[in-house]
Amino acid sequence: MISEKSKQQIIDTARVEDIVGDFVTLKRRGANLQGLCPFHNEKTPSFNVNPARNIYKCFGCGEGGDPISFLMNYEQLSFPDALRYIAKKYGIEIEETAISAEAMQEKQLVDSLYIITEYAKNYYQKQLFDTDAGKSVGLSYFKSRGFREETIRKWGLGITPAKKDGFTKAATDAGYNLELLRQLGLTNKYDSDFFRERVMFTIRNLSGKIIAFAGRTLSKDKKTPKYINSPETDIYVKNKALFGIHFAKKTVRSEDECIMVEGYTDVISLHQAGIENVVASSGTSLTVGQINLIKRYTPNMKILYDGDAAGIKAALRGLDLVLEQDMNVKVVLLPDGEDPDSYLRKSGTAEFKKYIAEQAKDFIFFKTDLLLDEAGNDPVKKAALVQDIVGSIARIPDQIKRSFYTKECARVMDLPEKMLTEEVAKAVHAVLQQRKKEAEREERRRQNLRQNPAHQSQSPPSFTGSFPSAPFSDGFPTEEPFPGEGEMPPYPDAPGGDMPGVSQPTTVRGDTFQEKDIARILVCGGGKTLEKDGKVTVAQFILQEIQDVLDNFDHPLYAKVAKETLQLLVDKKEVNDDFFLRHKDEEIQQFAVNCYSPTYGTMSPGWYEKFEIILNTQKVPEENFKKDSEEGLKRFKLKKVIKMCADNQQRMKELDKGEVKKLIKLLKVQEKLLSMRNALAEELGTVVL
C-alpha cells in the first residue's frame, strides 16, 4: 500500500494543468485554461482548468475535481493506480507500507494473475519464434497475413504446442500455482492446456496489462471452433474489454473517431498500416461497457462490415444500444468478399482510407436503405420496417437529432412526416416510461441504503469551544423547545438540481438557498480571518451563530459541510480549501469544486493590469469574506426566523380556547420573532411579505 507520506507528496506535486494537458488541448484564458470537455461532446469550450486551485470544471456536463479524480474518471483508474500514474510522470519514488491481511491477499491475487498472464504471453511467443513448429506453422501464418516481426512482438502474438499439457507443465515447473492457472482458464480441470495447437492473440486492458487470450485454430476441420477465448476472471470482464484499446486510445482521441472491426487480425493489420484508431469487441456483441469505453475518448464511431448481408442484419440489431448512449454511428460496407484485412492489403492504406471516408453512411440511413431493399413491395414487411426504424430513432437522446432523422426517413420511405413524427413520439414516450421505472427502482434501492443504520454517517460531536452564546437565541423562552424544533424532516436527495454533479432537490423548499450559501462561504473562506489581528475566522464567526440549528438544515449535503467544518474547529485543525477539494466524500468534494468554479467567473485581473480599474469602496468579491459572511448569515437567519414565525403561528391556531397561558407565551415568542425578522429585513434592505 502507498504510504501516507508518498501519497501526500504525489498529491502536492500533481498539477492539474499538466495532468489534464496530457489528454486535452488547453488554451490560456486569463488566469485559467480552457478546452473542449473530454467527458462529453461539445463544439464550444466549456471545460475550465484552474491552476491556482488545482481543479478542473466543465460547465457543460458538470464534471469537476482535482488531478487525481480526472485520471480516475477519464482513464478509469483506481485511486492507487492514479497515484502511481502521477508518481511515474513526475519521477516520484513511492514508499510502500503494510496493509491489512485481507487487502494484501486480494492485491496479491490480482498481481499474481497479471504475472501469470505475462508469463503465458512470453511462453506462447517463445514457442512461436524458438521452435520448429512455431516457425513453420505459426510464424508462417502471421507473415502470410502481412504482419512484420515488430508487429508480432508488439501485439504479443504466439502459438501453443500440440502437446496436451506443454504450457501447464512449463508453468508449474516454473513455480506458478496450478489453481491460479485454472482460474485464468489457461489450464482445464483435467490439468491439460486449454489452448492447444492454436495461434494466440493477447488481450490487454486500458492500461496495457494482459488480461486474457484468444486462440485461433489453423485446422481445416469444420467441427473445430475457429476461435476460443479465455473465460471471465477477476481481471477479465468481456463486456468491458475491447481488443486493441490500449494501443488505439491516443489516436482515437486525436482523430476524434473510433473504427470498429470484427476480427483480431483486422485490428492488427490496420494498426500496422498506420490506421491506429481501431478496436474490436473481442468476440462479443457491443455492450454498454464497451461503448462507454469508446465514448470516453470520442462520441464518433465508424463500424466496418464485410458484404455478408445476413451477418450485417444480425449486427445492426445491437446498434440501438450505441444510439442510446448518444454516439454518432456510421457504417461502412466493404466490397463483396472482402474483410478489412484483405481489402487493406489489396487496395493499400491511402485507397483504404479514401474508401471508408467516402462510403461511410449514417447508421439510421444505412439501416433504412438495407431494410427497404429487403422489404421490396411487400406492405407487411414495409410496416415492420417502419416500426424498426422508429424504434431506433426513439433511442436517440438528442431531440434535434431525432427530428432530423424523422424528417429524412419519412422522405426516404415516402411517408407523411407528421405520421412518422407521431409514431416516434409514441416510441419515445415508451422509452421514457421504461427509464422512469428503472430510475424509480434505483431510487428505492438508494432509499433502502439510506434508511439502513449501517450506512448512515454519524454527526460530529457538539461544539465545545469557548464561543460566546449565539445572539440568534438571546431572549427566547427556555421552558420548552421552539415551535417545530427538531421536527424538520431531512430533505431527500434528488437529481436535477442547480449544481451539476451534486445531488439537489427537484424543487426548492425551505431554506435550501440560504443553507447552500452558508456552505459555500465555509468552503471558500472558512479559514480566512475577519479581523486584522487574526483572532476570529469566518468559520468561527458563522458556526457560533448557527450551531444550534445545524440539525434543522433542510438539505443534508449543506448540513454535512457545516458539521465537517465544525469538527475541524473542535479538533483545532485548519479550515482550508484542500480539506474540501480533496475530501474523501465525493459529494462534498464535488460541491467544493463547484464553489470554486463559479458559473459567471470571477473579477478579471485585466481590469487592474490593463485598465488600472480598481474597487475603491471594498475588496474584490473573492477576498471580501467579512461582508460575504455577514450578509450570508443575515439571509440565513431571516429565513429561519420567518419559518419559526409561521410554525409558531400554526401552533397558536391549534390551541384550545381555554389554553390562555400557553397562548400568551406563544404571543410573546411571536412578538420577539417578528421583531427579529423586521430588524434583519431592514439590515438587508428587503421586504418581508
N, C-alpha and C positions, 0 to 999 in steps of 0.2 A: 504494500500500500504506500502511496506517496506521502511522505512526511508533511506535517503542517508547515514546517519551515520552507520546504521546497514548494509546496502549494502556494504559500503566500508570496514567495519570490516570483513564481510564474505569474500569479495574478497581478502583482505590482509591475512586472516588466511588460506584460502584454499591452500593446497599443491598438485600439480599435481601428485606427486608420490603416495600420499595417496588415492586420488580420483580414479585415473586410476588403482591403485593396488587392489581396491575392485572388479574389473572386469577382469583384465588382469594379468597373471603371468609375473612378471618382473624380469630380472636378471641384475646385475650390470655389466656395460661395461665402464670402466674408470670412468669419471665424470658423465656419463649418465646411463640410464637404457634402456633395450631392451626387447621386447616381440613380440609375434605374433599379428598382427593387428586385432582388433575386428571388423573392418569395411569391411574387405574383406578376402577372403580365401587365406591363404598362408602357406607354409611349412617352409620357411626360414624367420627368424625375420627381419622385416624392419621397425618396429614400435619403434620410439625413444622417450624417455621421458627425458627432460632436466630440472632437479630440480633447477638449478641456474637461468634459465629464467622463470621457472614455466610454461613451454609449452610442448606439445607433437607434434609429426610429424611422419606421415607414408610416407616413400619414395617409397612405392609401389602404393598406391591409391591416395596419396596427401592430405589425411585428416590431419588437424592440428588445434591447438588452445590452449586455456587455460583450467583449470579445469572445469569452468562453461560451455564452449562450448562442452567439452567432454560429460558432463551429458546431455546437450540439444540434442546432436547428437545421443548418444548411447542409452539413456533411453527415448528419445523423450519427454523431459520435457520442459515446458516453462521456460523463464528466471526466473520469481519469484519462480517457483517450484524447479528449480536447486539451487537457493539461499537457499531455505528452507531445501532442502536435505543436503546441506553443513552445514547450521546452526545446524541442528539436529545432524549431525555427530560429530561436534566439541563442542556441548553444548553451542552454542551462542544464547542468548536471543534476539529475533527480536523485534525491535521497529517499530510500525506501524504509518503512517501519513495519513492525509486526502487525498483523491483522488477526481477527478472530479465527478460531479453528474452522468454523463453518464457512466463513468467507474465503479463507485460504484454500479450503478443499474445493470450493466452486471455481475459484480462479485457476487452481492447478489443473482441474479437469479440462476447462476450456483451453488453457495453454497447452496441455498435453495433446488435445485433439488437433490443434493447429500444428504442433510439432510433427505429429504422425502424418498429417496430410502433406506437409512439406517433404517428409521422408519419402512418402509414396510417389510424389511427383518426381523427385530425384531418381527413385528406383526405376520408374517407368521410362524416364528419359535415358537413363544409363542403358537399359535394355535396348532402346532404340539405336543409340549410337555405338555401343560397345559389343553387341552380339551379332553373330552372322544372320540369325533370323530377323533381328531388328533392322539391320541394314538392308537385307534383301526384300523384306516384306513391308515393314512399317515405313522406313525411310523412302523406299521407292514409291509408296502410296502418297506420302506427303509431297514429295517432289513432283509427282505426276499432277498434283493439284497446283503446282507452281509455287509452293512455299520455299522460301530461301532458308538456309540454316539458321540465320539470326532470328528469323520469324518463328521457326520451330522452337528455338530455345526460349525466346521471349514469352511465347504463349504456353510454355510448359507441356508441349506435345510429347507423347511417348507411345509405348507398346507394352502389352502384357504377354508373358511367356505362355506356351502351351501347357506346361506342367501345372497340374491342378492346384498345388499349394506352393508354387515358387515364391510368390510375394510374401505369403503368410509366414513361411519358414524363414525367409531372409529377415523379415521384420522382428519376429520373436527371437531369432538368434542375435539380432542387434539390440535386444533388451526392451522392445516395445510390448506393452501389455496386450494380451490376446483379447481380453474383454473390450478394451477400447477399440481394437481393430474391428470387432463385431459391431460395436456401437456406430462406427463410421460407415458400416456396410462394405468395408473392404474385404472382410472375411465372413463367410457364411456360418450357419450354425453347425456345419459339419467340419469346420476348421479348414475349409478349402477357399481358394481365392474366388471372390465374387466376379471380378473381371478376368476373363481368360481369352487369349487369342484375339485381342481387340486393340485397335489403335486408340489412344487415350487423349481426351481433351480436359484441360484443367479449368475448373470454375472458381472464380475469385469473388470476394465481396467488394464493397465500395472502396475500402482502404487497401485492397490488393492482397489480403490474406487468402490462402487456399481453403475453400470450404467444401468442395465436392468434386466429383469427376463424372465424365460421360465417356462411355466406351462404344466404339463403332466396329461392328464385325466386318471382316473382309471376305467372309464366306458367302458363297452364292446360293446357299441353302435357304429357300424361301421361308422355311419354318423357324429359322433363327431370327430373333428380333434384330432389326438393323442397329438400333441404339438402346443401351440400358444406362440408367443414371443412378447415382448414389441416392440412398433413401434420405428422408429428412432426419436431421440430427440436432444437437444443441447448437451447432454453428451453421447449419444449412436449413433454411426455410425456403422451399421452392417458389412460393408466390411472392417472395420479396427479393428474389435474386434475378439478375439479368446477366447473361453471358457477355463479357466484354465491357461492362460498365466502368470498371477501374481504368481501362485504357482509353475509354471514349469520353468520360465526363468533361475533361478540359475542352475538347473540341466541340462537344455538344453545346457547351456554354458559349464559346466564342462564335460558333456558326449559328447559334440560336435555332438549332433544329436537330432532332434525333431521327436517324434512319433505323427502322426496324426490319430485320430479315428473319427468315425461318431457321436457317442452319448455322452450325458452328463454323463450318468451312467458309460460308458466305461472309461471316463477320471477319474472319482472319484474312480472307482474300482482299476484301475491300479495304481493310486497315492497312495491309501491306502495300496496296496501290495508292495510299495517301488519302483515302476517304475514311477518316478515323472516327467520325461521329456516328458509329453504327453499333447496334447491340442485337441480341436475340433473346427470346424468352425462355431459353433452357428447356425446350420440350414441353412447355405448358401453354395453355391459353392465357392471354393477358389478364392480369389481376389488378385490383386497385393498388395493392402494394407496389407492383412493378410500375404502374402508370405514375404514381406519386413519386417514385424514384426518379423517373424521367422529368416530371414536372418541376422538380427542384432546380433543374438546370435550364429547361426551356418548356414553353407551352406548345411548341410546334413539333408534330410527329409526321414522318413520311414512312409509309409501310409498302414494302416491295413484295409483289406476288408473282409467281410464275403463271403460265397460261392454263392451269388446271381449274376449270370453271367450278366443279363440284367442291374442290378444296377452298376456293375463294369464298363461295357462298357460306360454307361452314364457318370460315374465319370471321366473316363480316358480322355474324350473329353476336359475337362477343364484343364488337367495337362500340356498341351503345354505351358500354361502361366507360370507354375513353371520352365520349362526348359528355357524359355525366360529370366527369372531372374537369370540364371546361377546357379541354385540349383542342387544338386546331389540327385536324387529321386530314392528310392527303394520302391517296392510294396511287401506286404506280403498277400497272400491269405489264410485265415483261413479255417479249415476243414468245410465241408458241415454242415449247420445248426447251426454254431457257430458264435457268435459275440465276440469281445474282452473280455467283461464282463463274459459271460457264459464260454468261453474257459479257462479264467484265474481261475475261481472258480473250474472248473473241473480238470485242469491239475496242478495247483499250480504255484507259482511265478517262481521257478527255471526252470521248464519244459517250461513254457510260454516264458521266456527269451531265452531259448535254441531254441525253435521252431522259433521265429521271427528272430533270428540271422541266423539260417540255411536256412530258407525258403525265406529270403529277396532276391528279384530279381530286377535287374536294370529295371527301368520303360520302356525304349525303348525295351529291350528284352522281358519283360513281355507282353507288348502290341503286339509285333510281334508274339509271340507264341499264344496269345489269338486269334488274327485275322486270323492266319494261320489255327488254328483248325476250326474256323467258315467258312473260305473260302473253305476248302476241296480241291477238284479238279476243282472247277468252275473257268475258266480263267477270267471271268468278275470280279468276287469277288477278285481274286488274283491281278488283275490290280489296283482295287480300294484300296486294301491293300497296295500295293507298294506306291501309291500316299499318303496315310495316313501316313505311316511311314516316307516317305521322308519329308512330311510337318512338322512332329515332329522334325526330325533331324535338319532341316534347322533353327529351332528356337533356337538352342544351340549357344550361342555367341562364345564359345571357338573353334577355328579351329581344334585343335588337337583332342578334344573330338569328333567333328563331323566326322573327318577322321576315328577315331577308330570305331565309331558306324556304319558308312557306310560300312566299311570292314566286320564287324561281321554280320550285317544284310544281306549283299549280300551273305555271306556264308550260313546263316540260311535259306534264301529264295531261295537259289540255282539260283542266278542271277549273271551275269558278274559284277564284281566290277566296271569296267570302266563305264558301263551303269548307275549304281546306283549313282556313283560319279557325272556324268553329270547331272542327274536329281536333285540331292541335290544342285549342283552349281546353276541350274536354280531357284530352290526354294529359295536359299539364296539370289540370286540377287533380286527376287521379294520382299522378306522381307526387304532387304536393301533399295530398292526403296520406299517402303511404309514408312520406318522410315525416309528416306530423306525428303519425302513430309511432314511428321509430324514435322520434325525439321525446315523445311522452314516456315511452318505455325507459329511455335513458335517464330522463329526469326523475322518474320513480326510483330508479336504481340509485341515483345520487342522493335523493331524499332519504332513502333507507340507510345509506352510508352516513349521512349527516346525523340521523337520529340514533345511530349506534354509538353509545358512550365510548367505546374503544377507539373511535376515530375522531372524537371531539377534542380540540385543543383546550388546554386549561388556561384560564386567565392568570396573569401575573398577580402576585400578592398586592394588597393595598399599599399605597404610598406611605412611607414612614418618615419622610424628610421633615425639615423644620420650616416648611412654608407657613405663612400666616393663614388664618381662616379665609375661605373664599368669600369675597364680597357678594357673590351670587346668592348666598344663603343667609346673609345677615337679616335679622328681624323677622324671620319666618317662625311660626309657631312650632314647637318641638314636641307637643303632646302626642301627635300622631303623624304618620308619613304624609308627604304631599299627595294631593289627589293624583291617582294614576301612577305613582312612583313604583317602579319595579314591575309594572304590569304591561309595559310595551312589548309586544311580541317581536322576536328577531325578524329582520326583513329577509325574505328568501332570495337566494341568488337567482338571477335570470339573465339570459343573453339579451343582446340588443341595446346596450347602454350607450352612453355618450363617450366612453373611452375605449377604443379598440383594444382587444387583448385582455380586458379586465371585466369580470362579471358585474353587470349593472342591473338595476331594476328596470323592468319593461316600462313602467310608468313611475314618474317621480312622486314620492309620497313622503310625508313627514318632513324631517329636517335634513334630507339627503344632501341637498346642495351645500348647506352650511357645514355639515359634517365633512363633506369632501374638501371644502376649503380649509377647514382646520387641519385635516390630514395632510393636505398639500403644504401648508405652512410648516408643519412639523418636519416633513420630509426635506423640504428645500432650505429651511432656515432654522431648524430646531436647535442647532448648536451655536448660532450667532448670538452675540450679546446685545442687549438693549441699551445698556448704559456704558459710558466711557470707561468706567473703572472695571468693566467686565464681570460684575458680580452676578447679574441675573441674565439667564439665557432666554431665548424665545420659548423653548420647550418648558422651562420652569414657569415662565410667566403665564403661558396658556394652560398648562396642566394644573397649576394651583387653582385656576378659576373653574375648571370643568371636571376635576377628578370625581366629584360627587355624582355626576351624571354619565360617566363612561359606560355603565351597564345599560343605559337607556338610549344608546345610539340606535338609529333605525337601520343603518347599513353595517353588516358585520365586518366588511373589509376596513372601513374607516375606523371602526372601534378597535380593530386589531392593530392598526397603525398607531393609534393613540396609546393603547396599552403597552405595545412594544417599546414606544418611546419612554413611557413612564417607568418601565422596568429598567431601561438604561440608566435613568436618573437614580432609581433605587440602588442599583449596583455601582453607582458613582462612575459610570462609563461615559465616554464622549458620544454625543449625538452628532453624527456626520453623514454625509451623503453615501459614503462607501457602505455603511451599515445597511441602508435600504437598497442601494443599487446591486448589492451582492447578497441580498438576503436569501436564505435557504427556501423561504416560502415564495414560490413563483408568482403568486398573486400580488404580494407586496412588492417584489422586485419589478414586476411589470407596471404597477401603479407608480413607482418611483421614476421609472424610465419615462412614463407619460408626463409626469410632473416636470421633469427636466427637459421635455421636448414640447413646449407649448405650441399649439396649432398656429398661433399668429406670430410666433417668433419672439425675439427679444429686441431691445433697443439697439440699433445698429451702431457699431463703433465708428462707422464712417461719418456719422453726424458730427462727431467731435474732430476726428482726424482730418476729414476733408473740408467740412464746412465750419468747424470750430463753434458748433452749436452745442450748448450745454444746458442742463437744468439748473436754474438758479434757486428755485424755491424748495427743492427736495432732492434726495438722492435718486439715482436711476432706479427703475422699478425692481430690478433684480437684487439690489442692495438695501432697499427700503423696508427692512424687516420689522422695524418698530411700528411704522404706520400700517403695514400689511397685517401684523399680528393684532393690533388694537382694533382695526376695522373688522377683521375676520371674526374676532372674539365677540364684538358687539352684535354682529349679524347673527352669530350662533346663539347668543344669549336671547336676542329678541325672538327668534323662532321658538326657543324652548319656553320662554315666558308666555308667548301667545298660546302655545299648546296647553300650558298649565292653566291659563285663564279659561280656555274652552273646557278643559277637564273639570275645573272647579265649578264652572257654571252648570255643567251637566250634573255634578254631584248635588248642587243646591236644588235643581229641578226634581231630583229623585227623593228628596227628604219628605217625610210625612208632615202633616200640618202641625203636629204637637212638638216637633223637634226644634224648638225655638233656640235653645242654647247652641246646638250644632249649626243652625243657620247663621247665628250671629258670628260664630267663629269663622265660618266659611266666607261670610261677607267681609270680615277683616282681612282674611287672606286675599280675597278678590281685590280689595282696595289697594293692598300692598303690591299685588301683581300688576294691576293697572297702572299704578304709579311708576313701577319699574319699566313697564312696557312703553309708556309715554316718554319717559326720560331717555330710554335707549333710542326710540324712534326720532326724537328731537336731535340727539347727538349725531345720528346717521343721516339726518335730513330727509327722512322718509315719512310716508303717510300710512297709518295703520287703518285698514278698513274694518 
